[in-house]
Amino acid sequence: MTVWSWVIPILTLIIGLVGGFFGGAYYLRKQISNMQMDEKQLQAMARSMGMNLNQKQLKQMSRNMKNMKLPNKLKK
């Protein structure tokens, strides 16, 4: 066995892990930025947390979700 039979698989693994990490991070950022919830989903989420929102609160929460800015760390 030569040295290359050990080096090439290890380098391939490292490159694959790094590439997969950055690919996954890019995909996750893209999904978070495109995330939108309609009023029924917001109401269901609030009920699951034990809150019951009226229409005014629901519209305010919906407006806040649309205007929400992502942290700079996620925007890169």
Backbone as CSV, one residue per row, in Angstrom:
resi,resn,N_x,N_y,N_z,CA_x,CA_y,CA_z,C_x,C_y,C_z
1,MET,0.840,-1.182,0.000,0.000,0.000,0.000,0.882,1.241,0.000
2,THR,0.432,2.190,-0.765,1.189,3.432,-0.824,0.536,4.478,0.054
3,VAL,1.223,5.570,0.215,0.724,6.685,1.023,-0.531,7.275,0.389
4,TRP,-0.587,7.293,-0.951,-1.714,7.910,-1.642,-3.018,7.153,-1.416
5,SER,-2.942,5.871,-1.117,-4.174,5.120,-0.860,-4.806,5.538,0.473
6,TRP,-4.077,6.246,1.317,-4.613,6.798,2.562,-4.939,8.279,2.429
7,VAL,-4.100,9.013,1.725,-4.241,10.464,1.646,-5.470,10.855,0.821
8,ILE,-5.675,10.241,-0.323,-6.773,10.629,-1.211,-8.144,10.423,-0.557
9,PRO,-8.429,9.291,0.074,-9.748,9.159,0.729,-9.951,10.162,1.874
10,ILE,-8.904,10.434,2.636,-9.028,11.390,3.740,-9.288,12.802,3.199
11,LEU,-8.551,13.202,2.159,-8.779,14.518,1.553,-10.171,14.605,0.938
12,THR,-10.612,13.551,0.297,-11.948,13.536,-0.304,-13.022,13.685,0.773
13,LEU,-12.847,13.000,1.896,-13.786,13.109,3.005,-13.834,14.528,3.540
14,ILE,-12.682,15.130,3.772,-12.628,16.499,4.312,-13.277,17.487,3.347
15,ILE,-12.957,17.378,2.054,-13.540,18.279,1.062,-15.056,18.088,0.982
16,GLY,-15.505,16.850,1.050,-16.941,16.567,1.025,-17.662,17.129,2.237
17,LEU,-17.063,16.994,3.414,-17.688,17.535,4.624,-17.771,19.052,4.585
18,VAL,-16.687,19.700,4.163,-16.680,21.165,4.094,-17.681,21.640,3.036
19,GLY,-17.675,21.012,1.877,-18.623,21.385,0.825,-20.067,21.148,1.246
20,GLY,-20.325,20.052,1.909,-21.671,19.763,2.400,-22.137,20.746,3.443
21,PHE,-21.218,21.146,4.323,-21.573,22.125,5.346,-21.973,23.450,4.713
22,PHE,-21.141,23.949,3.801,-21.444,25.242,3.186,-22.674,25.154,2.283
23,GLY,-22.853,24.044,1.610,-24.056,23.861,0.802,-25.309,23.831,1.665
24,GLY,-25.249,23.137,2.787,-26.379,23.074,3.709,-26.682,24.424,4.341
25,ALA,-25.648,25.169,4.699,-25.842,26.494,5.286,-26.491,27.437,4.275
26,TYR,-26.053,27.375,3.017,-26.640,28.206,1.971,-28.115,27.855,1.786
27,TYR,-28.436,26.570,1.722,-29.815,26.126,1.543,-30.688,26.573,2.715
28,LEU,-30.189,26.438,3.937,-30.950,26.829,5.116,-31.216,28.322,5.126
29,ARG,-30.202,29.140,4.794,-30.391,30.595,4.725,-31.447,30.956,3.698
30,LYS,-31.413,30.291,2.555,-32.378,30.564,1.489,-33.791,30.210,1.949
31,GLN,-33.952,29.075,2.620,-35.263,28.663,3.100,-35.794,29.612,4.176
32,ILE,-34.934,30.060,5.079,-35.366,30.975,6.139,-35.796,32.306,5.550
33,SER,-35.054,32.806,4.559,-35.416,34.098,3.977,-36.718,34.012,3.197
34,ASN,-37.083,32.851,2.670,-38.322,32.694,1.915,-39.496,32.252,2.776
35,MET,-39.272,32.089,4.085,-40.309,31.573,4.966,-41.426,32.597,5.146
36,GLN,-42.625,32.210,4.823,-43.800,33.047,5.044,-44.883,32.171,5.637
37,MET,-45.610,32.748,6.577,-46.680,32.001,7.221,-47.984,32.759,7.008
38,ASP,-49.034,32.044,6.652,-50.321,32.703,6.546,-50.963,32.761,7.930
39,GLU,-52.128,33.405,8.003,-52.742,33.638,9.314,-53.163,32.344,10.002
40,LYS,-53.581,31.357,9.237,-53.980,30.080,9.848,-52.787,29.388,10.497
41,GLN,-51.630,29.438,9.832,-50.429,28.830,10.392,-49.988,29.576,11.646
42,LEU,-50.057,30.917,11.618,-49.695,31.694,12.799,-50.622,31.379,13.968
43,GLN,-51.925,31.276,13.691,-52.888,30.951,14.746,-52.606,29.572,15.330
44,ALA,-52.294,28.606,14.482,-51.988,27.255,14.960,-50.714,27.256,15.805
45,MET,-49.712,28.023,15.376,-48.474,28.106,16.147,-48.727,28.747,17.511
46,ALA,-49.528,29.803,17.524,-49.839,30.472,18.787,-50.610,29.538,19.718
47,ARG,-51.559,28.791,19.176,-52.333,27.848,20.011,-51.448,26.752,20.571
48,SER,-50.468,26.319,19.785,-49.570,25.275,20.284,-48.712,25.779,21.430
49,MET,-48.541,27.110,21.500,-47.781,27.703,22.610,-48.697,28.167,23.734
50,GLY,-50.000,27.861,23.622,-50.936,28.179,24.691,-51.481,29.590,24.626
51,MET,-51.392,30.251,23.482,-51.910,31.610,23.330,-53.079,31.585,22.354
52,ASN,-54.052,32.445,22.605,-55.171,32.573,21.693,-55.193,34.020,21.210
53,LEU,-54.886,34.237,19.930,-54.763,35.580,19.385,-56.084,36.042,18.778
54,ASN,-56.402,37.330,19.012,-57.555,37.888,18.311,-57.092,38.399,16.943
55,GLN,-58.026,38.903,16.126,-57.692,39.311,14.759,-56.642,40.418,14.723
56,LYS,-56.748,41.385,15.631,-55.792,42.495,15.659,-54.381,41.982,15.953
57,GLN,-54.257,41.124,16.946,-52.951,40.554,17.300,-52.412,39.691,16.167
58,LEU,-53.297,38.961,15.498,-52.901,38.090,14.407,-52.362,38.900,13.227
59,LYS,-53.040,39.989,12.880,-52.574,40.844,11.792,-51.251,41.522,12.151
60,GLN,-51.113,41.940,13.419,-49.866,42.567,13.868,-48.711,41.563,13.797
61,MET,-48.948,40.348,14.231,-47.913,39.327,14.187,-47.539,38.995,12.741
62,SER,-48.540,38.933,11.876,-48.290,38.664,10.459,-47.453,39.784,9.843
63,ARG,-47.795,41.031,10.170,-47.028,42.177,9.671,-45.588,42.135,10.183
64,ASN,-45.411,41.789,11.445,-44.066,41.712,12.022,-43.236,40.612,11.365
65,MET,-43.871,39.484,11.037,-43.150,38.395,10.373,-42.688,38.819,8.984
66,LYS,-43.519,39.589,8.260,-43.146,40.034,6.927,-42.012,41.050,6.976
67,ASN,-42.006,41.900,8.015,-40.998,42.957,8.126,-39.750,42.514,8.862
68,MET,-39.734,41.263,9.335,-38.613,40.768,10.127,-37.337,40.742,9.297
69,LYS,-36.276,41.263,9.853,-34.982,41.281,9.201,-34.140,40.146,9.763
70,LEU,-33.386,39.490,8.876,-32.488,38.418,9.308,-31.227,39.029,9.899
71,PRO,-30.628,38.397,10.893,-29.345,38.878,11.406,-28.283,38.838,10.312
72,ASN,-27.290,39.705,10.447,-26.221,39.788,9.441,-25.510,38.465,9.250
73,LYS,-25.394,37.669,10.286,-24.713,36.380,10.181,-25.423,35.455,9.203
74,LEU,-26.760,35.558,9.107,-27.512,34.683,8.224,-27.606,35.235,6.812
75,LYS,-27.358,36.528,6.622,-27.515,37.138,5.306,-26.352,36.859,4.361
76,LYS,-25.205,36.530,4.858,-24.006,36.402,4.029,-24.204,35.544,2.823
